[in-house]
Amino acid sequence: MIRVTINRTSDGSLESFRVKGHALYDEPGKDIVCAGVSAVTVGTVNAVEALLGITLQVDTKHGMLDVRIPDNLDQVLNEKVQLLLNAMTVMLHSIEQSYGEYIAIHNKTKKS
């Protein structure tokens, strides 16, 4: 199962996310759930970096993507980053609605 953890600050801003595991929906190379999650998450990281010129803190290993948003962004840039990241979460929830036995999304919010 793919486990997605989305970490938010107390004001609701997305500060990091982690994607870990394998869907096991089908054999490697034919696993549409894994491919969809990878396309959405990696595509979002690439979009943030290419469109906004921000370098995200990214750690990847086999079956894991860990992404942290820099905390020194000005308000306008942060709002743009948040829009792209929230779009990513909508897409991931759409995948979860259709393939919930292969992906689970957990939201965590820091207490202030």
ABEGO torsion letter per residue (X at the ends): XBBBBBBBBAAGBBABBBBBEBAGABBBGABAAAAAAAAAAAAAAAAAAAAAGBBBBBBBBBGBBBBBBBAABBAAAAAAAAAAAAAAAAAAAAAAAAAAAABBBBBBBBBX
